[in-house]
Amino acid sequence: MLDKVKKGRQSRMCGEAIGNSKLTSKKVSEIRNLYDPGLNTYQSIAKLFGVSSTTIGHILNNKHWRNTM
């Protein structure tokens, strides 16, 4: 891993720049606005956006899409 970073082979693309990304910044903002522990579950939001509940968890816990609010 460090070798590819040193030699400039590490991809800097993230988020919408990745061609097969299912989400956009706008959708991520919607996900954050939709989540309410008493009303919506990770699973119900995941179904709406066609992603896994793990992805929703990562978004809501700022592990993915940190720069999008």
PDB file with one MODEL, atoms N, CA, C and O in Angstrom:
MODEL        1
ATOM      1  N   MET A   1       0.828  -1.186   0.000  1.00  0.00           N
ATOM      2  CA  MET A   1       0.000   0.000   0.000  1.00  0.00           C
ATOM      3  C   MET A   1       0.876   1.253   0.000  1.00  0.00           C
ATOM      4  O   MET A   1       0.629   2.174  -0.780  1.00  0.00           O
ATOM      5  N   LEU A   2       1.881   1.302   0.851  1.00  0.00           N
ATOM      6  CA  LEU A   2       2.741   2.482   0.911  1.00  0.00           C
ATOM      7  C   LEU A   2       3.520   2.677  -0.379  1.00  0.00           C
ATOM      8  O   LEU A   2       3.803   3.807  -0.776  1.00  0.00           O
ATOM      9  N   ASP A   3       3.865   1.572  -1.033  1.00  0.00           N
ATOM     10  CA  ASP A   3       4.613   1.663  -2.282  1.00  0.00           C
ATOM     11  C   ASP A   3       3.834   2.430  -3.341  1.00  0.00           C
ATOM     12  O   ASP A   3       4.394   3.295  -4.015  1.00  0.00           O
ATOM     13  N   LYS A   4       2.555   2.125  -3.495  1.00  0.00           N
ATOM     14  CA  LYS A   4       1.770   2.812  -4.525  1.00  0.00           C
ATOM     15  C   LYS A   4       1.560   4.281  -4.175  1.00  0.00           C
ATOM     16  O   LYS A   4       1.447   5.111  -5.077  1.00  0.00           O
ATOM     17  N   VAL A   5       1.506   4.617  -2.912  1.00  0.00           N
ATOM     18  CA  VAL A   5       1.367   6.021  -2.514  1.00  0.00           C
ATOM     19  C   VAL A   5       2.659   6.768  -2.834  1.00  0.00           C
ATOM     20  O   VAL A   5       2.622   7.869  -3.384  1.00  0.00           O
ATOM     21  N   LYS A   6       3.793   6.175  -2.492  1.00  0.00           N
ATOM     22  CA  LYS A   6       5.093   6.795  -2.762  1.00  0.00           C
ATOM     23  C   LYS A   6       5.300   7.047  -4.249  1.00  0.00           C
ATOM     24  O   LYS A   6       5.856   8.075  -4.638  1.00  0.00           O
ATOM     25  N   LYS A   7       4.856   6.114  -5.074  1.00  0.00           N
ATOM     26  CA  LYS A   7       5.084   6.211  -6.508  1.00  0.00           C
ATOM     27  C   LYS A   7       3.966   6.910  -7.253  1.00  0.00           C
ATOM     28  O   LYS A   7       3.981   6.965  -8.483  1.00  0.00           O
ATOM     29  N   GLY A   8       2.990   7.449  -6.525  1.00  0.00           N
ATOM     30  CA  GLY A   8       1.925   8.215  -7.157  1.00  0.00           C
ATOM     31  C   GLY A   8       0.885   7.381  -7.874  1.00  0.00           C
ATOM     32  O   GLY A   8       0.230   7.872  -8.793  1.00  0.00           O
ATOM     33  N   ARG A   9       0.721   6.146  -7.481  1.00  0.00           N
ATOM     34  CA  ARG A   9      -0.255   5.268  -8.130  1.00  0.00           C
ATOM     35  C   ARG A   9      -1.578   5.185  -7.375  1.00  0.00           C
ATOM     36  O   ARG A   9      -2.512   4.519  -7.823  1.00  0.00           O
ATOM     37  N   GLN A  10      -1.653   5.846  -6.256  1.00  0.00           N
ATOM     38  CA  GLN A  10      -2.864   5.832  -5.436  1.00  0.00           C
ATOM     39  C   GLN A  10      -3.920   6.726  -6.069  1.00  0.00           C
ATOM     40  O   GLN A  10      -3.655   7.891  -6.368  1.00  0.00           O
ATOM     41  N   SER A  11      -5.094   6.194  -6.269  1.00  0.00           N
ATOM     42  CA  SER A  11      -6.190   6.966  -6.844  1.00  0.00           C
ATOM     43  C   SER A  11      -6.678   7.993  -5.839  1.00  0.00           C
ATOM     44  O   SER A  11      -6.831   7.682  -4.658  1.00  0.00           O
ATOM     45  N   ARG A  12      -6.921   9.204  -6.292  1.00  0.00           N
ATOM     46  CA  ARG A  12      -7.415  10.266  -5.430  1.00  0.00           C
ATOM     47  C   ARG A  12      -8.914  10.488  -5.626  1.00  0.00           C
ATOM     48  O   ARG A  12      -9.501  11.378  -5.010  1.00  0.00           O
ATOM     49  N   MET A  13      -9.522   9.683  -6.479  1.00  0.00           N
ATOM     50  CA  MET A  13     -10.944   9.858  -6.759  1.00  0.00           C
ATOM     51  C   MET A  13     -11.776   9.361  -5.582  1.00  0.00           C
ATOM     52  O   MET A  13     -11.457   8.355  -4.949  1.00  0.00           O
ATOM     53  N   CYS A  14     -12.844  10.091  -5.312  1.00  0.00           N
ATOM     54  CA  CYS A  14     -13.765   9.665  -4.273  1.00  0.00           C
ATOM     55  C   CYS A  14     -15.142  10.247  -4.572  1.00  0.00           C
ATOM     56  O   CYS A  14     -15.287  11.171  -5.372  1.00  0.00           O
ATOM     57  N   GLY A  15     -16.135   9.690  -3.917  1.00  0.00           N
ATOM     58  CA  GLY A  15     -17.495  10.208  -4.074  1.00  0.00           C
ATOM     59  C   GLY A  15     -18.017  10.085  -5.485  1.00  0.00           C
ATOM     60  O   GLY A  15     -17.904   9.030  -6.110  1.00  0.00           O
ATOM     61  N   GLU A  16     -18.594  11.170  -5.992  1.00  0.00           N
ATOM     62  CA  GLU A  16     -19.215  11.178  -7.317  1.00  0.00           C
ATOM     63  C   GLU A  16     -18.216  10.996  -8.455  1.00  0.00           C
ATOM     64  O   GLU A  16     -18.595  10.592  -9.554  1.00  0.00           O
ATOM     65  N   ALA A  17     -16.946  11.290  -8.198  1.00  0.00           N
ATOM     66  CA  ALA A  17     -15.927  11.181  -9.244  1.00  0.00           C
ATOM     67  C   ALA A  17     -15.700   9.734  -9.670  1.00  0.00           C
ATOM     68  O   ALA A  17     -15.190   9.481 -10.761  1.00  0.00           O
ATOM     69  N   ILE A  18     -16.072   8.793  -8.822  1.00  0.00           N
ATOM     70  CA  ILE A  18     -15.941   7.383  -9.166  1.00  0.00           C
ATOM     71  C   ILE A  18     -17.096   7.040 -10.107  1.00  0.00           C
ATOM     72  O   ILE A  18     -18.258   7.268  -9.767  1.00  0.00           O
ATOM     73  N   GLY A  19     -16.799   6.515 -11.244  1.00  0.00           N
ATOM     74  CA  GLY A  19     -17.790   6.290 -12.288  1.00  0.00           C
ATOM     75  C   GLY A  19     -18.969   5.423 -11.914  1.00  0.00           C
ATOM     76  O   GLY A  19     -20.072   5.647 -12.414  1.00  0.00           O
ATOM     77  N   ASN A  20     -18.778   4.445 -11.057  1.00  0.00           N
ATOM     78  CA  ASN A  20     -19.877   3.544 -10.719  1.00  0.00           C
ATOM     79  C   ASN A  20     -20.523   3.875  -9.367  1.00  0.00           C
ATOM     80  O   ASN A  20     -21.210   3.034  -8.787  1.00  0.00           O
ATOM     81  N   SER A  21     -20.309   5.074  -8.873  1.00  0.00           N
ATOM     82  CA  SER A  21     -20.901   5.495  -7.600  1.00  0.00           C
ATOM     83  C   SER A  21     -22.418   5.558  -7.715  1.00  0.00           C
ATOM     84  O   SER A  21     -22.946   6.131  -8.668  1.00  0.00           O
ATOM     85  N   LYS A  22     -23.120   4.975  -6.751  1.00  0.00           N
ATOM     86  CA  LYS A  22     -24.583   4.994  -6.766  1.00  0.00           C
ATOM     87  C   LYS A  22     -25.130   6.261  -6.129  1.00  0.00           C
ATOM     88  O   LYS A  22     -26.296   6.602  -6.328  1.00  0.00           O
ATOM     89  N   LEU A  23     -24.303   6.960  -5.366  1.00  0.00           N
ATOM     90  CA  LEU A  23     -24.767   8.128  -4.636  1.00  0.00           C
ATOM     91  C   LEU A  23     -24.112   9.412  -5.136  1.00  0.00           C
ATOM     92  O   LEU A  23     -23.012   9.398  -5.690  1.00  0.00           O
ATOM     93  N   THR A  24     -24.811  10.508  -4.928  1.00  0.00           N
ATOM     94  CA  THR A  24     -24.286  11.839  -5.219  1.00  0.00           C
ATOM     95  C   THR A  24     -24.267  12.614  -3.910  1.00  0.00           C
ATOM     96  O   THR A  24     -24.815  12.157  -2.908  1.00  0.00           O
ATOM     97  N   SER A  25     -23.648  13.769  -3.915  1.00  0.00           N
ATOM     98  CA  SER A  25     -23.627  14.608  -2.711  1.00  0.00           C
ATOM     99  C   SER A  25     -25.038  14.959  -2.271  1.00  0.00           C
ATOM    100  O   SER A  25     -25.333  14.996  -1.077  1.00  0.00           O
ATOM    101  N   LYS A  26     -25.902  15.214  -3.230  1.00  0.00           N
ATOM    102  CA  LYS A  26     -27.286  15.560  -2.918  1.00  0.00           C
ATOM    103  C   LYS A  26     -27.997  14.397  -2.228  1.00  0.00           C
ATOM    104  O   LYS A  26     -28.720  14.597  -1.252  1.00  0.00           O
ATOM    105  N   LYS A  27     -27.791  13.184  -2.738  1.00  0.00           N
ATOM    106  CA  LYS A  27     -28.423  12.006  -2.139  1.00  0.00           C
ATOM    107  C   LYS A  27     -27.888  11.752  -0.731  1.00  0.00           C
ATOM    108  O   LYS A  27     -28.643  11.355   0.156  1.00  0.00           O
ATOM    109  N   VAL A  28     -26.605  11.973  -0.524  1.00  0.00           N
ATOM    110  CA  VAL A  28     -26.017  11.788   0.800  1.00  0.00           C
ATOM    111  C   VAL A  28     -26.629  12.780   1.792  1.00  0.00           C
ATOM    112  O   VAL A  28     -26.915  12.424   2.935  1.00  0.00           O
ATOM    113  N   SER A  29     -26.826  14.006   1.357  1.00  0.00           N
ATOM    114  CA  SER A  29     -27.486  14.996   2.215  1.00  0.00           C
ATOM    115  C   SER A  29     -28.911  14.552   2.545  1.00  0.00           C
ATOM    116  O   SER A  29     -29.364  14.700   3.680  1.00  0.00           O
ATOM    117  N   GLU A  30     -29.613  14.009   1.553  1.00  0.00           N
ATOM    118  CA  GLU A  30     -30.970  13.501   1.788  1.00  0.00           C
ATOM    119  C   GLU A  30     -30.961  12.366   2.810  1.00  0.00           C
ATOM    120  O   GLU A  30     -31.829  12.304   3.681  1.00  0.00           O
ATOM    121  N   ILE A  31     -29.983  11.474   2.702  1.00  0.00           N
ATOM    122  CA  ILE A  31     -29.866  10.355   3.632  1.00  0.00           C
ATOM    123  C   ILE A  31     -29.694  10.880   5.050  1.00  0.00           C
ATOM    124  O   ILE A  31     -30.347  10.406   5.980  1.00  0.00           O
ATOM    125  N   ARG A  32     -28.818  11.853   5.206  1.00  0.00           N
ATOM    126  CA  ARG A  32     -28.595  12.419   6.539  1.00  0.00           C
ATOM    127  C   ARG A  32     -29.841  13.097   7.088  1.00  0.00           C
ATOM    128  O   ARG A  32     -30.097  13.045   8.291  1.00  0.00           O
ATOM    129  N   ASN A  33     -30.607  13.726   6.226  1.00  0.00           N
ATOM    130  CA  ASN A  33     -31.841  14.388   6.662  1.00  0.00           C
ATOM    131  C   ASN A  33     -32.954  13.392   6.974  1.00  0.00           C
ATOM    132  O   ASN A  33     -33.784  13.638   7.849  1.00  0.00           O
ATOM    133  N   LEU A  34     -32.972  12.267   6.260  1.00  0.00           N
ATOM    134  CA  LEU A  34     -34.025  11.267   6.452  1.00  0.00           C
ATOM    135  C   LEU A  34     -33.872  10.477   7.745  1.00  0.00           C
ATOM    136  O   LEU A  34     -34.863  10.033   8.326  1.00  0.00           O
ATOM    137  N   TYR A  35     -32.650  10.304   8.190  1.00  0.00           N
ATOM    138  CA  TYR A  35     -32.440   9.407   9.328  1.00  0.00           C
ATOM    139  C   TYR A  35     -32.974  10.012  10.619  1.00  0.00           C
ATOM    140  O   TYR A  35     -32.589  11.109  11.024  1.00  0.00           O
ATOM    141  N   ASP A  36     -33.850   9.284  11.237  1.00  0.00           N
ATOM    142  CA  ASP A  36     -34.397   9.604  12.554  1.00  0.00           C
ATOM    143  C   ASP A  36     -34.578   8.262  13.250  1.00  0.00           C
ATOM    144  O   ASP A  36     -35.403   7.456  12.820  1.00  0.00           O
ATOM    145  N   PRO A  37     -33.826   8.006  14.315  1.00  0.00           N
ATOM    146  CA  PRO A  37     -33.849   6.692  14.950  1.00  0.00           C
ATOM    147  C   PRO A  37     -35.248   6.171  15.289  1.00  0.00           C
ATOM    148  O   PRO A  37     -35.472   4.961  15.278  1.00  0.00           O
ATOM    149  N   GLY A  38     -36.170   7.051  15.584  1.00  0.00           N
ATOM    150  CA  GLY A  38     -37.507   6.610  15.925  1.00  0.00           C
ATOM    151  C   GLY A  38     -38.387   6.298  14.726  1.00  0.00           C
ATOM    152  O   GLY A  38     -39.385   5.589  14.850  1.00  0.00           O
ATOM    153  N   LEU A  39     -38.015   6.829  13.559  1.00  0.00           N
ATOM    154  CA  LEU A  39     -38.867   6.687  12.373  1.00  0.00           C
ATOM    155  C   LEU A  39     -38.279   5.810  11.275  1.00  0.00           C
ATOM    156  O   LEU A  39     -38.960   4.925  10.757  1.00  0.00           O
ATOM    157  N   ASN A  40     -37.031   6.047  10.921  1.00  0.00           N
ATOM    158  CA  ASN A  40     -36.408   5.330   9.800  1.00  0.00           C
ATOM    159  C   ASN A  40     -35.237   4.489  10.276  1.00  0.00           C
ATOM    160  O   ASN A  40     -34.456   4.912  11.128  1.00  0.00           O
ATOM    161  N   THR A  41     -35.127   3.306   9.721  1.00  0.00           N
ATOM    162  CA  THR A  41     -33.986   2.447  10.015  1.00  0.00           C
ATOM    163  C   THR A  41     -32.980   2.553   8.880  1.00  0.00           C
ATOM    164  O   THR A  41     -33.294   3.055   7.801  1.00  0.00           O
ATOM    165  N   TYR A  42     -31.764   2.076   9.137  1.00  0.00           N
ATOM    166  CA  TYR A  42     -30.750   2.026   8.082  1.00  0.00           C
ATOM    167  C   TYR A  42     -31.278   1.227   6.894  1.00  0.00           C
ATOM    168  O   TYR A  42     -31.072   1.603   5.740  1.00  0.00           O
ATOM    169  N   GLN A  43     -31.963   0.119   7.190  1.00  0.00           N
ATOM    170  CA  GLN A  43     -32.455  -0.762   6.133  1.00  0.00           C
ATOM    171  C   GLN A  43     -33.490  -0.063   5.256  1.00  0.00           C
ATOM    172  O   GLN A  43     -33.459  -0.204   4.033  1.00  0.00           O
ATOM    173  N   SER A  44     -34.402   0.687   5.864  1.00  0.00           N
ATOM    174  CA  SER A  44     -35.439   1.348   5.059  1.00  0.00           C
ATOM    175  C   SER A  44     -34.840   2.435   4.168  1.00  0.00           C
ATOM    176  O   SER A  44     -35.271   2.616   3.029  1.00  0.00           O
ATOM    177  N   ILE A  45     -33.859   3.151   4.682  1.00  0.00           N
ATOM    178  CA  ILE A  45     -33.199   4.187   3.876  1.00  0.00           C
ATOM    179  C   ILE A  45     -32.383   3.532   2.769  1.00  0.00           C
ATOM    180  O   ILE A  45     -32.364   4.021   1.640  1.00  0.00           O
ATOM    181  N   ALA A  46     -31.712   2.433   3.085  1.00  0.00           N
ATOM    182  CA  ALA A  46     -30.898   1.716   2.099  1.00  0.00           C
ATOM    183  C   ALA A  46     -31.747   1.273   0.912  1.00  0.00           C
ATOM    184  O   ALA A  46     -31.316   1.383  -0.235  1.00  0.00           O
ATOM    185  N   LYS A  47     -32.953   0.774   1.184  1.00  0.00           N
ATOM    186  CA  LYS A  47     -33.839   0.342   0.101  1.00  0.00           C
ATOM    187  C   LYS A  47     -34.221   1.519  -0.806  1.00  0.00           C
ATOM    188  O   LYS A  47     -34.299   1.362  -2.025  1.00  0.00           O
ATOM    189  N   LEU A  48     -34.452   2.673  -0.225  1.00  0.00           N
ATOM    190  CA  LEU A  48     -34.825   3.854  -1.016  1.00  0.00           C
ATOM    191  C   LEU A  48     -33.733   4.258  -2.011  1.00  0.00           C
ATOM    192  O   LEU A  48     -34.022   4.706  -3.121  1.00  0.00           O
ATOM    193  N   PHE A  49     -32.477   4.092  -1.595  1.00  0.00           N
ATOM    194  CA  PHE A  49     -31.359   4.566  -2.407  1.00  0.00           C
ATOM    195  C   PHE A  49     -30.600   3.454  -3.128  1.00  0.00           C
ATOM    196  O   PHE A  49     -29.639   3.729  -3.845  1.00  0.00           O
ATOM    197  N   GLY A  50     -31.019   2.204  -2.946  1.00  0.00           N
ATOM    198  CA  GLY A  50     -30.390   1.094  -3.650  1.00  0.00           C
ATOM    199  C   GLY A  50     -28.974   0.780  -3.206  1.00  0.00           C
ATOM    200  O   GLY A  50     -28.132   0.383  -4.012  1.00  0.00           O
ATOM    201  N   VAL A  51     -28.716   0.961  -1.917  1.00  0.00           N
ATOM    202  CA  VAL A  51     -27.400   0.647  -1.356  1.00  0.00           C
ATOM    203  C   VAL A  51     -27.603  -0.246  -0.138  1.00  0.00           C
ATOM    204  O   VAL A  51     -28.739  -0.532   0.241  1.00  0.00           O
ATOM    205  N   SER A  52     -26.521  -0.683   0.470  1.00  0.00           N
ATOM    206  CA  SER A  52     -26.627  -1.556   1.644  1.00  0.00           C
ATOM    207  C   SER A  52     -26.840  -0.732   2.916  1.00  0.00           C
ATOM    208  O   SER A  52     -26.546   0.463   2.961  1.00  0.00           O
ATOM    209  N   SER A  53     -27.355  -1.399   3.937  1.00  0.00           N
ATOM    210  CA  SER A  53     -27.532  -0.729   5.225  1.00  0.00           C
ATOM    211  C   SER A  53     -26.172  -0.371   5.831  1.00  0.00           C
ATOM    212  O   SER A  53     -26.068   0.588   6.596  1.00  0.00           O
ATOM    213  N   THR A  54     -25.144  -1.131   5.495  1.00  0.00           N
ATOM    214  CA  THR A  54     -23.787  -0.815   5.954  1.00  0.00           C
ATOM    215  C   THR A  54     -23.329   0.513   5.389  1.00  0.00           C
ATOM    216  O   THR A  54     -22.716   1.314   6.095  1.00  0.00           O
ATOM    217  N   THR A  55     -23.623   0.752   4.113  1.00  0.00           N
ATOM    218  CA  THR A  55     -23.265   2.025   3.482  1.00  0.00           C
ATOM    219  C   THR A  55     -23.964   3.178   4.191  1.00  0.00           C
ATOM    220  O   THR A  55     -23.355   4.219   4.439  1.00  0.00           O
ATOM    221  N   ILE A  56     -25.233   2.997   4.514  1.00  0.00           N
ATOM    222  CA  ILE A  56     -25.978   4.037   5.225  1.00  0.00           C
ATOM    223  C   ILE A  56     -25.326   4.299   6.581  1.00  0.00           C
ATOM    224  O   ILE A  56     -25.152   5.452   6.977  1.00  0.00           O
ATOM    225  N   GLY A  57     -24.971   3.248   7.279  1.00  0.00           N
ATOM    226  CA  GLY A  57     -24.296   3.392   8.569  1.00  0.00           C
ATOM    227  C   GLY A  57     -22.992   4.150   8.451  1.00  0.00           C
ATOM    228  O   GLY A  57     -22.691   5.009   9.280  1.00  0.00           O
ATOM    229  N   HIS A  58     -22.220   3.838   7.432  1.00  0.00           N
ATOM    230  CA  HIS A  58     -20.947   4.528   7.227  1.00  0.00           C
ATOM    231  C   HIS A  58     -21.160   6.013   6.928  1.00  0.00           C
ATOM    232  O   HIS A  58     -20.401   6.859   7.400  1.00  0.00           O
ATOM    233  N   ILE A  59     -22.175   6.323   6.156  1.00  0.00           N
ATOM    234  CA  ILE A  59     -22.479   7.725   5.850  1.00  0.00           C
ATOM    235  C   ILE A  59     -22.891   8.462   7.123  1.00  0.00           C
ATOM    236  O   ILE A  59     -22.394   9.553   7.402  1.00  0.00           O
ATOM    237  N   LEU A  60     -23.790   7.870   7.885  1.00  0.00           N
ATOM    238  CA  LEU A  60     -24.303   8.535   9.085  1.00  0.00           C
ATOM    239  C   LEU A  60     -23.262   8.643  10.191  1.00  0.00           C
ATOM    240  O   LEU A  60     -23.349   9.530  11.040  1.00  0.00           O
ATOM    241  N   ASN A  61     -22.284   7.753  10.186  1.00  0.00           N
ATOM    242  CA  ASN A  61     -21.210   7.806  11.182  1.00  0.00           C
ATOM    243  C   ASN A  61     -19.946   8.485  10.648  1.00  0.00           C
ATOM    244  O   ASN A  61     -18.884   8.417  11.266  1.00  0.00           O
ATOM    245  N   ASN A  62     -20.076   9.135   9.499  1.00  0.00           N
ATOM    246  CA  ASN A  62     -18.992   9.911   8.877  1.00  0.00           C
ATOM    247  C   ASN A  62     -17.739   9.097   8.560  1.00  0.00           C
ATOM    248  O   ASN A  62     -16.621   9.605   8.652  1.00  0.00           O
ATOM    249  N   LYS A  63     -17.931   7.838   8.190  1.00  0.00           N
ATOM    250  CA  LYS A  63     -16.811   7.032   7.713  1.00  0.00           C
ATOM    251  C   LYS A  63     -16.675   7.170   6.199  1.00  0.00           C
ATOM    252  O   LYS A  63     -15.581   7.044   5.649  1.00  0.00           O
ATOM    253  N   HIS A  64     -17.798   7.431   5.533  1.00  0.00           N
ATOM    254  CA  HIS A  64     -17.811   7.706   4.100  1.00  0.00           C
ATOM    255  C   HIS A  64     -18.501   9.051   3.886  1.00  0.00           C
ATOM    256  O   HIS A  64     -19.345   9.452   4.687  1.00  0.00           O
ATOM    257  N   TRP A  65     -18.149   9.736   2.825  1.00  0.00           N
ATOM    258  CA  TRP A  65     -18.767  11.015   2.463  1.00  0.00           C
ATOM    259  C   TRP A  65     -18.658  12.036   3.595  1.00  0.00           C
ATOM    260  O   TRP A  65     -19.621  12.746   3.885  1.00  0.00           O
ATOM    261  N   ARG A  66     -17.499  12.113   4.231  1.00  0.00           N
ATOM    262  CA  ARG A  66     -17.292  13.030   5.351  1.00  0.00           C
ATOM    263  C   ARG A  66     -17.440  14.497   4.962  1.00  0.00           C
ATOM    264  O   ARG A  66     -17.882  15.318   5.767  1.00  0.00           O
ATOM    265  N   ASN A  67     -17.075  14.817   3.744  1.00  0.00           N
ATOM    266  CA  ASN A  67     -17.075  16.217   3.326  1.00  0.00           C
ATOM    267  C   ASN A  67     -18.421  16.715   2.859  1.00  0.00           C
ATOM    268  O   ASN A  67     -18.550  17.875   2.466  1.00  0.00           O
ATOM    269  N   THR A  68     -19.423  15.862   2.894  1.00  0.00           N
ATOM    270  CA  THR A  68     -20.767  16.235   2.461  1.00  0.00           C
ATOM    271  C   THR A  68     -21.670  16.371   3.665  1.00  0.00           C
ATOM    272  O   THR A  68     -21.790  15.451   4.475  1.00  0.00           O
ATOM    273  N   MET A  69     -22.296  17.507   3.778  1.00  0.00           N
ATOM    274  CA  MET A  69     -23.210  17.696   4.920  1.00  0.00           C
ATOM    275  C   MET A  69     -24.595  17.957   4.467  1.00  0.00           C
ATOM    276  O   MET A  69     -25.491  18.138   5.292  1.00  0.00           O
TER     277      MET A  69
ENDMDL
END
